Amino acid sequence: MTIAPGLLPEGLRDRLPPQAEASSHLLHRVIVAIGRHGYARVSPPLAEFEEGLVGQLKSAGSRDLFRFVDPVSQRTLALRPDITAQVGRIAATRMGHRPRPLRLAYGGPVLKLKATQLRPERELTQTGAELIGTDSVAAVIEILQVAIEALEVAGVTGITVDLTLPDLVETLAAGAMPLPAGKIDAARDMLDAKDAGGLAGLGASAYLPFIEAAGPVAPALAKLRAIEGAQALDKRLEAIEAIVVAIGDRVSLTLDPTERHGFEYQRWIGFSLFGEGLSGEIGRGGTYSIVHPDGSEEKATGFSLYLDPLVDVGLGAVEHKRVFLPLGTDPATSAKLRAEDWITIAAVSEADDAAALGCTHILRDGHPVAL
Ligand SMILES: N[C@@H](Cc1c[nH]c[nH+]1)C(=O)O
């Protein structure tokens, strides 16, 4: 089968001007904003041994990995679908001796095995921060504040934070709302899909009220509090109240306690981030556990942002002044212009056309004149 020239595999794309520049500009601005909160940047590789990517975070699956055999080591390598696991590996090994809490930031491409309907792209630019050594309420609030600031710096407005309780079913099933072990996964899936009939069929009707307890945070919290047998969640609900106090004025807060989708390894709290005019989720995060080589576990809290939807709506675009330099322009003059922040487009033939080349100015008598 021949492949049409320029055709790329599904979910992979070229970024052209000006979006390619906007994308790197946005990543730079966001990572600088994260760094201001003390998060030092790490830069793990695009691919590593499969074991390095799957064993690091408790409960993280290994399904969505692009795998291949490395002709050099003869070992199975995988392309990273998520940088958080790599940061976990670094924190547990090379930076295991650094004082806690350890604040690390990252940014770069990740590759998902499957696209989703909402996100047809498989290669995404992921950036974020991980606060390692704690999953306290204070840690969650710091992480949310850093994420919100990073989104604001990127130009996102109308931010919504949707909170969820990823381990809700396990927590309740172990206490007041028992479920046979074999049914926990099924109950979780049905709650995630808000499938009331399925839940009842499973003998998990006690969980039905959780489906109703979703929406703007204040009424949702009130409904959760009223659920018979949900006292095991009290500490989590208090934490959510503290989050409302900390960031409720800055963003819209919603609560969807049974949302699990995309929260594979997050534990007592998770959150999704949305922005006005941006389709789908633009970020996600929560608390999780890093597994150390000796089997011990370390708590952590973090967030990741996905910058592609921002670039797609034009955020990060940089306005440039582009001056056309006719043939024979003195190199010292053009160097001076570049030092003054101009982009210089030098003629290479008499036929070159300043307007067609996207110039905003043309150099006349040593000075840029607007076209
Ligand atoms: N890396 C996760 C989000 C996250 C970061 N830290 C904890 N959770 C994701 O992209 O879904």
The ligand as a Tripos MOL2 file, in Angstrom:
@<TRIPOS>MOLECULE
LIG
   11    11     1     0     0
SMALL
NO_CHARGES

@<TRIPOS>ATOM
      1 N1         -0.6290   13.1860   34.7980 N.3       1 LIG1
      2 C1         -2.0400   13.1270   35.0790 C.3       1 LIG1
      3 C2         -2.4850   14.2400   35.9890 C.3       1 LIG1
      4 C3         -1.7370   14.2420   37.2720 C.ar      1 LIG1
      5 C4         -0.5670   14.8560   37.5740 C.ar      1 LIG1
      6 N2         -0.2710   14.5530   38.8390 N.ar      1 LIG1
      7 C5         -1.2130   13.7820   39.3360 C.ar      1 LIG1
      8 N3         -2.1280   13.5760   38.3710 N.ar      1 LIG1
      9 C6         -2.8100   13.2060   33.7560 C.2       1 LIG1
     10 O1         -2.3410   13.8120   32.8360 O.co2     1 LIG1
     11 O2         -3.9070   12.7030   33.6750 O.co2     1 LIG1
@<TRIPOS>BOND
     1     1     2 1
     2     2     3 1
     3     2     9 1
     4     3     4 1
     5     4     5 ar
     6     4     8 ar
     7     5     6 ar
     8     6     7 ar
     9     7     8 ar
    10     9    10 2
    11     9    11 1
@<TRIPOS>SUBSTRUCTURE
     1 LIG1         1 GROUP 0 **** ****
